[in-house]
């Protein structure tokens, strides 16, 4: 199973599974499609938006695990 890390670029995360987009957007990261966001790490983007990167990583990895279990 692929796992998200806070060091990964937003672009890398979105390539893993587009189902991760709503998770980011639900946390207020509405600029996931912005060109500059594509070159930021999850940790950098979380810091800019006042979010806890570790919480985002955990939530996204739970989602990815559920997708693996469903297939």
Secondary structure by P-SEA (a helix, b strand, c coil): cccccccccaaaaaaacccaaaaaaaaccccccccccccccaaaaaaaacccaaaaaaaaaaaaaaaaaac
